[in-house]
């Protein structure tokens, strides 16, 4: 799809991180951006940033797990703005802990946001694209976790693997309608998500301390190229839309994990065994020692639930 043909873009989880960076990128190309987020204030902030730069944007609150609200918003966007040429399903959450540490509610929440939220975005806006009959593109944010397991984040991995398979299945289904579907698989990205993680079984104070450490550490690692800023993913999204790419890993570790999953899946399972609760807890305690990492620069430490 030619990027100059993209006139309207809908993005979920657009209040921060990858969602906001993507909104700014599409707006910079002249598209009108519909920024949605469970936190309406952050969605409004994204829209304001775009308008301050001379772009066009509108903000709406959206909890992607609220199906009636999602359906109502999709209909409203069509009525007030038209059919979106590109839809980026980005909203997501993460919980750290083993399978047996997750409660039923934990599993349901992660799957509802990360997987069902993408399903609803695809079915609602995909139906509008098919009815319009002029093609378009659906972009689903997965992760290297879509093809690389870990013992400390099974719900996240499961949800992202589902996003990848949904994307590939839908891509085959909508190909005759000239609608592209891409699964974007970022590696280490400095978003608000890891620094707002939910460490299952940990106390509130311990979780806060870990998140502050992770946020500060991620900010520092950006300067060494170990972690990238969200704009790296935004650029990849534009490339996926332009060239209609099915799966696009972002960053070297994501490409490596993708290759291992295809050529040496046993290696990915061995690595997954190392990333267990004991390892994560030990690393967190080590990093949290006084003087090891300053937490003053932890990004978004006062923000609510992150979205991508």
VMD Tcl script that draws the C-alpha trace (Angstrom):
set ca {
  {0.00 0.00 0.00}
  {1.41 3.39 -0.95}
  {1.84 5.53 2.14}
  {0.51 8.64 0.39}
  {-2.76 6.75 0.00}
  {-3.12 6.47 3.78}
  {-5.56 9.21 4.82}
  {-7.05 7.87 8.07}
  {-5.32 5.75 10.73}
  {-6.80 4.25 13.89}
  {-4.40 3.27 16.69}
  {-5.26 1.56 19.97}
  {-3.01 2.16 22.96}
  {-1.90 5.42 21.34}
  {-1.35 7.25 24.63}
  {2.30 6.26 25.00}
  {5.16 4.14 23.73}
  {4.81 2.43 20.37}
  {1.26 3.71 19.89}
  {2.22 7.34 20.29}
  {5.34 7.02 18.14}
  {3.29 5.39 15.38}
  {0.65 8.12 15.60}
  {3.31 10.79 15.16}
  {4.83 8.98 12.19}
  {1.57 8.60 10.28}
  {0.53 12.16 11.10}
  {3.86 13.35 9.74}
  {2.92 11.77 6.42}
  {-0.31 13.78 6.32}
  {-2.76 11.18 7.62}
  {-5.49 11.99 10.10}
  {-4.90 9.93 13.25}
  {-7.56 8.53 15.57}
  {-5.73 8.00 18.87}
  {-7.46 5.71 21.36}
  {-6.36 4.59 24.81}
  {-7.87 3.31 28.04}
  {-6.38 6.47 29.58}
  {-8.20 9.26 27.74}
  {-5.79 11.92 29.03}
  {-2.79 10.27 27.38}
  {-4.72 9.83 24.12}
  {-5.55 13.53 24.22}
  {-1.88 14.31 24.83}
  {-0.93 12.35 21.71}
  {-3.54 14.18 19.66}
  {-2.31 17.53 21.01}
  {1.28 16.69 20.08}
  {0.16 15.96 16.54}
  {-1.90 19.13 16.24}
  {0.94 21.22 17.67}
  {3.07 19.94 14.79}
  {0.48 20.93 12.24}
  {-1.14 17.51 11.88}
  {-4.70 16.26 12.25}
  {-5.78 14.03 15.11}
  {-8.74 13.07 17.29}
  {-8.67 11.24 20.63}
  {-11.16 8.80 22.12}
  {-11.16 6.66 25.28}
  {-11.22 2.92 24.62}
  {-10.87 -0.17 26.76}
  {-10.27 -2.88 24.15}
  {-11.79 -5.50 26.47}
  {-15.15 -3.68 26.47}
  {-16.71 -5.20 23.35}
  {-19.87 -3.03 23.20}
  {-17.76 0.12 23.65}
  {-15.35 -1.07 20.94}
  {-18.22 -1.74 18.55}
  {-19.78 1.65 19.29}
  {-16.50 3.49 18.73}
  {-15.82 1.69 15.44}
  {-19.25 2.73 14.21}
  {-18.73 6.30 15.43}
  {-15.37 6.60 13.70}
  {-16.89 5.41 10.43}
  {-19.79 7.85 10.74}
  {-17.72 10.88 11.71}
  {-14.41 10.28 9.92}
  {-14.90 7.53 7.35}
  {-13.26 4.11 7.00}
  {-9.72 3.86 8.29}
  {-7.10 2.95 5.69}
  {-4.76 1.56 8.34}
  {-5.60 0.15 11.78}
  {-2.84 -0.49 14.32}
  {-3.91 -2.85 17.12}
  {-1.30 -1.96 19.72}
  {-2.88 -1.95 23.20}
  {-1.28 -4.48 25.53}
  {-0.27 -5.42 29.08}
  {2.23 -7.78 30.69}
  {2.28 -9.88 33.87}
  {5.47 -11.52 35.14}
  {5.22 -14.88 36.85}
  {4.99 -18.60 36.09}
  {1.94 -20.41 34.82}
  {1.07 -21.69 38.28}
  {1.45 -18.21 39.76}
  {-1.20 -16.80 37.42}
  {-4.75 -16.82 38.71}
  {-7.70 -17.36 36.42}
  {-8.29 -13.60 36.51}
  {-4.66 -12.95 35.49}
  {-4.95 -15.22 32.47}
  {-8.29 -13.77 31.45}
  {-7.06 -10.18 31.70}
  {-3.90 -10.70 29.64}
  {-5.70 -12.67 26.95}
  {-8.59 -10.19 26.87}
  {-6.31 -7.20 26.29}
  {-3.50 -8.68 24.20}
  {-5.39 -11.17 22.07}
  {-9.14 -10.55 22.16}
  {-8.55 -6.80 21.86}
  {-6.69 -7.45 18.59}
  {-9.41 -9.83 17.41}
  {-12.07 -7.15 17.92}
  {-10.00 -4.47 16.19}
  {-9.45 -6.74 13.20}
  {-13.04 -7.93 12.88}
  {-14.65 -4.50 13.31}
  {-12.37 -2.40 11.13}
  {-11.62 -5.30 8.78}
  {-15.35 -5.60 8.03}
  {-15.47 -1.89 7.20}
  {-12.50 -2.27 4.83}
  {-14.08 -5.23 3.06}
  {-17.38 -3.35 2.67}
  {-15.60 -0.29 1.28}
  {-13.81 -2.42 -1.30}
  {-10.67 -0.33 -1.78}
  {-8.17 -2.31 0.26}
  {-6.30 -1.22 3.38}
  {-4.02 -2.62 6.04}
  {-4.34 -4.13 9.53}
  {-1.24 -3.98 11.74}
  {-1.09 -6.13 14.86}
  {1.63 -5.60 17.46}
  {2.95 -8.98 18.59}
  {6.43 -9.47 20.08}
  {9.49 -11.68 19.87}
  {7.54 -13.54 22.57}
  {5.27 -14.67 19.73}
  {7.90 -17.25 18.79}
  {10.21 -17.34 21.83}
  {8.83 -18.86 25.07}
  {9.80 -17.79 28.57}
  {9.13 -19.39 31.93}
  {8.44 -16.02 33.55}
  {5.78 -14.68 31.17}
  {3.60 -17.50 29.81}
  {0.43 -15.43 29.52}
  {2.22 -12.73 27.52}
  {3.88 -15.28 25.23}
  {0.63 -17.14 24.70}
  {-1.27 -13.98 23.84}
  {1.40 -12.75 21.43}
  {1.70 -16.14 19.72}
  {-2.06 -15.92 19.23}
  {-1.70 -12.47 17.68}
  {0.85 -13.79 15.22}
  {-1.31 -16.75 14.16}
  {-4.42 -14.57 13.95}
  {-2.51 -12.19 11.69}
  {-1.30 -14.94 9.36}
  {-4.75 -16.53 9.15}
  {-6.47 -13.20 8.53}
  {-3.86 -12.27 5.95}
  {-4.82 -15.34 3.93}
  {-8.53 -14.61 4.38}
  {-8.39 -10.98 3.28}
  {-5.83 -11.26 0.49}
  {-8.49 -11.33 -2.24}
  {-9.91 -8.07 -0.83}
  {-6.51 -6.39 -1.22}
  {-6.26 -5.93 2.55}
  {-2.82 -6.52 4.02}
  {-2.25 -7.88 7.52}
  {1.06 -7.60 9.34}
  {2.35 -8.91 12.66}
  {5.07 -6.68 14.10}
  {7.40 -8.43 16.55}
  {9.48 -5.94 18.57}
  {12.40 -6.98 20.71}
  {13.81 -4.76 23.48}
  {11.97 -1.45 23.24}
  {11.93 1.35 25.81}
  {8.17 1.59 26.35}
  {6.19 2.06 29.53}
  {5.12 -1.59 29.56}
  {8.11 -3.29 31.25}
  {8.41 -0.51 33.83}
  {4.75 -0.98 34.76}
  {4.81 -4.77 34.95}
  {2.72 -6.77 37.37}
  {4.99 -9.18 39.27}
  {2.61 -11.87 40.44}
  {3.12 -12.92 44.03}
  {5.25 -9.87 44.87}
  {4.24 -7.20 47.35}
  {3.11 -3.81 46.12}
  {6.28 -2.13 47.38}
  {8.50 -4.82 45.81}
  {6.67 -4.48 42.48}
  {7.07 -0.69 42.55}
  {10.79 -1.00 43.29}
  {11.33 -3.49 40.47}
  {9.42 -1.36 37.97}
  {11.46 1.72 38.87}
  {14.67 -0.22 38.38}
  {13.54 -1.68 35.05}
  {12.44 1.74 33.79}
  {15.72 3.43 34.74}
  {17.78 0.56 33.36}
  {15.93 0.62 30.04}
  {16.56 4.35 29.68}
  {20.27 3.85 30.23}
  {20.54 0.91 27.85}
  {19.09 2.99 25.01}
  {22.36 4.92 24.84}
  {24.27 1.67 24.32}
  {21.96 0.44 21.58}
  {20.81 -2.53 23.66}
  {17.29 -1.12 23.82}
  {15.59 0.99 21.14}
  {13.09 3.80 21.44}
  {9.48 3.20 20.27}
  {10.07 5.11 17.05}
  {12.09 2.14 15.77}
  {8.88 0.11 15.84}
  {6.89 2.97 14.29}
  {9.28 3.05 11.35}
  {8.93 -0.71 10.98}
  {5.14 -0.39 10.93}
  {5.32 2.06 8.06}
  {7.63 -0.34 6.21}
  {5.24 -3.24 6.80}
  {2.32 -1.24 5.40}
  {4.29 0.00 2.41}
  {5.62 -3.43 1.41}
  {2.76 -5.55 2.80}
  {5.02 -7.62 5.02}
  {3.49 -10.59 6.85}
  {5.84 -10.81 9.85}
  {8.41 -8.19 10.76}
  {10.81 -8.68 13.68}
  {12.23 -5.43 15.07}
  {15.78 -5.36 16.49}
  {18.55 -7.98 16.24}
  {17.41 -10.11 19.18}
  {13.95 -10.46 17.65}
  {15.42 -11.55 14.31}
  {17.70 -14.00 16.15}
  {14.79 -15.46 18.13}
  {12.76 -15.75 14.93}
  {15.59 -17.62 13.24}
  {16.13 -19.94 16.22}
  {12.42 -20.73 16.40}
  {12.57 -21.98 12.82}
  {16.02 -23.59 12.70}
  {16.72 -24.65 16.29}
  {13.52 -24.62 18.37}
  {15.21 -26.68 21.08}
  {17.56 -23.76 21.72}
  {14.64 -21.43 22.38}
  {13.20 -23.89 24.88}
  {16.56 -24.14 26.68}
  {16.81 -20.35 26.92}
  {13.22 -20.22 28.17}
  {14.19 -22.43 31.12}
  {16.77 -19.84 32.19}
  {14.21 -17.01 32.28}
  {12.27 -18.39 35.23}
  {10.91 -16.70 38.34}
  {14.05 -17.43 40.37}
  {16.30 -15.81 37.76}
  {14.04 -12.77 37.39}
  {13.80 -12.31 41.16}
  {17.57 -12.64 41.64}
  {18.29 -10.14 38.87}
  {15.75 -7.70 40.26}
  {17.29 -7.88 43.75}
  {20.78 -7.38 42.34}
  {19.78 -4.35 40.28}
  {17.81 -2.86 43.15}
  {20.86 -2.68 45.43}
  {21.62 0.91 46.49}
  {23.81 2.72 44.02}
  {23.52 0.06 41.32}
  {20.91 1.85 39.23}
  {19.36 5.27 39.84}
  {15.58 5.23 39.60}
  {15.16 8.99 39.30}
  {14.83 8.85 35.53}
  {12.35 6.01 35.37}
  {9.99 6.92 32.52}
  {6.26 7.27 33.13}
  {6.47 6.19 36.76}
  {3.21 7.98 37.59}
  {1.31 6.77 34.55}
  {-1.51 4.25 34.71}
  {-1.67 0.96 32.88}
  {0.62 1.03 29.82}
  {-0.58 0.15 26.36}
  {2.23 -0.96 24.12}
}
mol new
graphics top color blue
foreach p $ca { graphics top sphere $p radius 0.5 }
foreach p [lrange $ca 0 end-1] q [lrange $ca 1 end] { graphics top cylinder $p $q radius 0.2 }
display resetview
